Amino acid sequence: MTAIAEEAHKLGRKVAAHAHGTQSIKDAIRAGIDSIEHSSLIDDEGIALAKQRGTYLVFDIYNDDYILQEGEKAGMLQESVEKEKKSAACSAKISAKRFKPARRSPSAPIPASILTATTRNNSPKWSSGA
């Protein structure tokens, strides 16, 4: 991942990585990835790293809501719905942390609902991504 980030940055490009796991998120941040999609199981150390390095954290909170409400009706495996319940519980804890809202992911071609990990704002607010 470090080589990918370095080469992209040489060309003035940003790099996004999809990561759910605690260690994978931190590995991506340390590698210089600009935007971490999902960040489902991020811990306090990962949040601190993201703040320190200016990494965008792109949470998919609406996926949790949809899967929990519609997953079983749509035929999802019970195992998948249970996994989503655990992920949603982690997301709820993360959303209680302090984040500064951002309007757009640096890697997304279209606006996205994201939060950036910074210390400048004491209350969490969600961006509509306009």
LOTOR-429036 format. One line per 4 residues: number of its first residue (from 1); their letters; for each residue x, y, z of N, C-alpha, C. Coordinates in Angstrom, 1 decimal, m for minus. Layout:
N
NUM) A) X:Y:Z:X:Y:Z:X:Y:Z  ...
// end
This chain:
130
1) MTAI) 0.8:m1.2:0.0:0.0:0.0:0.0:0.9:1.3:0.0  2.0:1.2:0.7:2.9:2.4:0.7:3.3:2.7:m0.7  3.7:1.8:m1.5:4.2:2.0:m2.8:3.1:2.7:m3.7  1.9:2.1:m3.5:0.7:2.7:m4.3:0.5:4.1:m3.9
5) AEEA) 0.5:4.4:m2.6:0.2:5.8:m2.1:1.4:6.7:m2.6  2.6:6.3:m2.5:3.7:7.1:m2.9:3.7:7.5:m4.4  3.4:6.5:m5.2:3.4:6.7:m6.6:2.2:7.6:m7.0  1.0:7.4:m6.4:m0.1:8.2:m6.7:0.1:9.6:m6.3
9) HKLG) 0.8:9.8:m5.1:1.0:11.2:m4.6:2.0:11.9:m5.5  3.0:11.1:m6.1:3.9:11.7:m7.1:3.2:12.3:m8.3  2.1:11.7:m8.6:1.3:12.2:m9.7:0.2:13.2:m9.3  0.2:13.5:m8.0:m0.8:14.5:m7.5:m2.2:13.9:m7.3
13) RKVA) m2.3:12.5:m7.2:m3.5:11.8:m7.0:m3.7:11.4:m5.6  m4.9:11.2:m5.2:m5.3:10.7:m3.9:m5.6:9.2:m4.0  m5.5:8.5:m2.9:m5.7:7.0:m2.9:m6.7:6.7:m1.8  m7.6:5.8:m2.1:m8.6:5.3:m1.2:m8.4:3.8:m1.0
17) AHAH) m8.7:3.3:0.2:m8.6:1.9:0.5:m9.9:1.5:1.2  m10.4:0.3:0.9:m11.6:m0.2:1.7:m11.0:m1.1:2.8  m11.4:m0.7:4.0:m10.9:m1.5:5.2:m12.0:m1.5:6.3  m12.2:m2.7:6.8:m13.2:m2.8:7.9:m12.4:m3.1:9.2
21) GTQS) m11.4:m4.0:9.1:m10.7:m4.4:10.3:m9.8:m3.4:11.0  m9.7:m3.5:12.3:m9.0:m2.5:13.1:m7.5:m2.4:12.6  m6.8:m3.5:12.5:m5.4:m3.4:12.1:m5.3:m3.0:10.6  m6.2:m3.4:9.7:m6.1:m3.0:8.3:m6.3:m1.5:8.2
25) IKDA) m7.2:m0.9:8.9:m7.4:0.5:8.9:m6.1:1.2:9.3  m5.5:0.8:10.4:m4.3:1.5:10.8:m3.1:1.2:9.8  m3.1:0.0:9.2:m2.0:m0.2:8.2:m2.2:0.7:7.0  m3.4:0.9:6.6:m3.7:1.8:5.5:m3.3:3.2:5.8
29) IRAG) m3.6:3.7:7.0:m3.3:5.1:7.4:m1.8:5.2:7.4  m1.1:4.3:8.0:0.4:4.3:8.1:1.0:4.3:6.7  0.4:3.6:5.8:0.9:3.5:4.4:0.7:4.8:3.6  0.0:5.7:4.1:m0.2:7.0:3.4:m1.5:7.1:2.6
33) IDSI) m2.4:6.1:2.8:m3.7:6.2:2.1:m4.4:7.4:2.6  m5.1:8.1:1.6:m5.7:9.4:1.9:m7.1:9.2:2.5  m7.8:8.2:2.1:m9.2:8.0:2.5:m9.5:6.5:2.7  m10.0:6.2:3.9:m10.3:4.9:4.3:m11.9:4.7:4.2
37) EHSS) m12.3:3.9:3.3:m13.7:3.6:3.1:m14.2:2.6:4.2  m15.3:2.7:4.8:m15.9:1.8:5.7:m15.4:2.1:7.2  m14.2:1.8:7.5:m13.6:2.1:8.8:m14.5:1.5:9.9  m15.1:0.4:9.6:m16.1:m0.2:10.5:m15.6:m0.5:11.9
41) LIDD) m14.4:m1.0:12.1:m14.0:m1.4:13.4:m12.8:m0.6:13.9  m12.8:0.7:13.5:m11.7:1.6:13.9:m11.7:1.7:15.4  m10.5:1.8:16.0:m10.4:2.0:17.4:m9.8:3.4:17.7  m9.6:3.7:19.0:m9.1:5.0:19.3:m7.7:5.3:18.8
45) EGIA) m6.9:4.3:18.7:m5.6:4.5:18.1:m5.7:4.8:16.6  m6.6:4.1:15.9:m6.8:4.4:14.5:m7.4:5.8:14.3  m8.3:6.3:15.2:m8.8:7.6:15.1:m7.7:8.6:15.3  m6.9:8.4:16.3:m5.7:9.3:16.6:m4.8:9.4:15.4
49) LAKQ) m4.5:8.2:14.7:m3.6:8.2:13.5:m4.3:9.0:12.4  m5.6:8.8:12.2:m6.3:9.5:11.1:m6.2:11.0:11.4  m6.4:11.4:12.6:m6.3:12.9:13.0:m4.9:13.4:12.7  m3.9:12.6:13.2:m2.5:13.1:13.0:m2.1:13.2:11.6
53) RGTY) m2.6:12.3:10.7:m2.2:12.3:9.3:m3.2:13.0:8.4  m4.3:13.4:8.9:m5.3:14.1:8.0:m6.0:13.1:7.1  m6.1:11.9:7.5:m6.8:10.8:6.7:m8.3:11.0:6.8  m9.0:10.9:5.7:m10.4:10.9:5.6:m11.0:9.5:6.0
57) LVFD) m12.0:9.5:6.8:m12.7:8.3:7.2:m14.1:8.3:6.6  m14.4:7.4:5.8:m15.7:7.4:5.1:m16.5:6.3:5.6  m17.5:6.6:6.5:m18.3:5.6:7.1:m19.6:5.3:6.2  m20.0:4.1:6.2:m21.2:3.7:5.4:m22.3:3.5:6.4
61) IYND) m22.7:4.5:7.1:m23.7:4.3:8.2:m25.1:3.9:7.6  m25.4:4.4:6.4:m26.7:4.1:5.9:m26.8:2.6:5.4  m25.7:2.0:5.1:m25.7:0.6:4.8:m26.1:m0.2:6.0  m25.6:0.1:7.2:m26.0:m0.5:8.4:m27.5:m0.5:8.6
65) DYIL) m28.1:0.7:8.5:m29.5:0.9:8.6:m30.3:0.0:7.7  m29.9:0.1:6.4:m30.7:m0.6:5.4:m30.6:m2.2:5.6  m29.4:m2.7:5.8:m29.2:m4.1:6.0:m30.0:m4.6:7.3  m29.9:m3.8:8.3:m30.6:m4.2:9.6:m32.2:m4.2:9.4
69) QEGE) m32.7:m3.3:8.6:m34.1:m3.2:8.3:m34.6:m4.1:7.2  m33.8:m4.3:6.2:m34.3:m5.1:5.0:m33.5:m6.4:4.7  m32.4:m6.6:5.4:m31.6:m7.8:5.1:m32.3:m9.1:5.1  m33.0:m9.4:6.1:m33.7:m10.7:6.2:m34.8:m10.8:5.2
73) KAGM) m35.5:m9.7:5.0:m36.6:m9.7:3.9:m36.0:m9.9:2.5  m34.8:m9.4:2.3:m34.2:m9.5:1.0:m33.5:m10.8:0.8  m33.5:m11.7:1.8:m32.9:m13.0:1.7:m31.5:m13.1:2.1  m31.0:m12.1:2.9:m29.6:m12.2:3.3:m29.5:m13.4:4.3
77) LQES) m28.3:m14.0:4.4:m28.1:m15.0:5.4:m28.1:m14.5:6.8  m28.7:m15.2:7.7:m28.7:m14.8:9.1:m27.4:m14.4:9.6  m26.4:m15.2:9.2:m25.0:m14.9:9.6:m24.5:m13.5:9.2  m24.9:m13.1:8.0:m24.5:m11.8:7.5:m25.3:m10.7:8.3
81) VEKE) m26.5:m10.9:8.6:m27.3:m9.9:9.4:m26.7:m9.8:10.8  m26.3:m10.9:11.4:m25.7:m10.9:12.7:m24.4:m10.1:12.7  m23.6:m10.3:11.6:m22.3:m9.6:11.5:m22.6:m8.1:11.4  m23.6:m7.8:10.6:m24.0:m6.4:10.5:m24.4:m5.7:11.8
85) KKSA) m25.1:m6.5:12.6:m25.5:m6.0:13.9:m24.3:m5.6:14.7  m23.2:m6.4:14.7:m22.0:m6.1:15.4:m21.3:m4.9:14.9  m21.3:m4.9:13.5:m20.7:m3.7:12.9:m21.4:m2.4:13.2  m22.7:m2.5:13.2:m23.5:m1.3:13.5:m23.3:m0.8:14.9
89) ACSA) m23.1:m1.8:15.8:m22.8:m1.4:17.2:m21.5:m0.6:17.3  m20.5:m1.1:16.6:m19.2:m0.4:16.5:m19.4:1.0:15.9  m20.2:1.1:14.8:m20.4:2.4:14.1:m21.0:3.4:15.1  m22.0:2.9:15.9:m22.6:3.8:16.8:m21.7:4.4:17.8
93) KISA) m20.7:3.5:18.3:m19.7:4.0:19.2:m18.8:5.0:18.6  m18.4:4.7:17.3:m17.5:5.6:16.6:m18.2:7.0:16.3  m19.5:7.0:16.0:m20.2:8.2:15.7:m20.3:9.1:17.0  m20.1:8.5:18.1:m20.1:9.3:19.4:m18.8:10.1:19.6
97) KRFK) m17.8:9.7:18.8:m16.5:10.3:18.9:m16.6:11.7:18.3  m15.5:12.5:18.5:m15.6:13.9:17.9:m14.9:13.9:16.6  m15.7:14.4:15.6:m15.3:14.5:14.2:m15.7:15.8:13.7  m14.9:16.3:12.7:m15.2:17.5:12.0:m15.9:17.0:10.7
101) PARR) m17.0:17.6:10.3:m17.6:17.1:9.0:m16.8:17.6:7.8  m16.9:16.9:6.7:m16.3:17.2:5.5:m17.4:17.1:4.4  m17.3:17.9:3.4:m18.3:17.9:2.3:m18.1:16.8:1.3  m16.8:16.4:1.1:m16.5:15.5:0.0:m15.3:14.6:0.3
105) SPSA) m15.4:13.4:m0.1:m14.2:12.5:0.0:m13.2:12.9:m1.0  m11.9:13.0:m0.7:m10.9:13.4:m1.7:m10.8:12.4:m2.8  m11.2:11.2:m2.6:m11.1:10.1:m3.7:m12.4:9.9:m4.4  m13.5:10.4:m4.0:m14.8:10.1:m4.6:m15.1:11.1:m5.7
109) PIPA) m15.5:10.6:m6.8:m15.9:11.5:m8.0:m17.2:12.2:m7.7  m18.0:11.7:m6.8:m19.2:12.4:m6.5:m19.3:12.6:m5.0  m20.1:13.6:m4.5:m20.1:13.8:m3.1:m20.5:12.6:m2.3  m20.0:12.5:m1.1:m20.2:11.4:m0.2:m20.5:11.9:1.2
113) SILT) m21.3:11.1:2.0:m21.5:11.5:3.4:m20.3:11.0:4.2  m19.5:11.8:4.7:m18.3:11.4:5.4:m18.1:12.3:6.6  m17.2:11.8:7.5:m16.7:12.6:8.6:m15.2:12.5:8.5  m14.5:13.6:8.8:m13.1:13.6:8.9:m12.7:13.6:10.3
117) ATTR) m11.7:12.9:10.7:m11.2:12.9:12.0:m10.3:14.1:12.3  m10.8:15.1:13.0:m10.0:16.2:13.4:m10.4:16.6:14.8  m9.6:17.5:15.4:m9.9:17.9:16.7:m10.5:19.3:16.8  m10.9:19.8:15.7:m11.4:21.2:15.7:m12.9:21.3:16.1
121) NNSP) m13.6:20.3:16.2:m15.0:20.4:16.4:m15.4:19.4:17.6  m16.1:20.0:18.5:m16.5:19.2:19.7:m17.7:18.4:19.6  m18.5:18.6:18.5:m19.8:17.8:18.4:m19.8:17.1:17.0  m20.2:15.9:17.0:m20.3:15.2:15.7:m21.4:15.7:14.9
125) KWSS) m21.2:16.0:13.6:m22.2:16.4:12.7:m22.0:15.6:11.4  m23.1:15.3:10.7:m23.0:14.5:9.5:m23.2:15.4:8.3  m22.3:15.2:7.3:m22.4:16.0:6.1:m23.4:15.3:5.1  m24.2:16.1:4.5:m25.0:15.5:3.5:m24.3:15.3:2.2
129) GA) m23.1:15.9:2.0:m22.3:15.7:0.9:m22.8:16.5:m0.3  m23.3:17.6:m0.2:m23.8:18.4:m1.3:m22.6:18.9:m2.1
// end
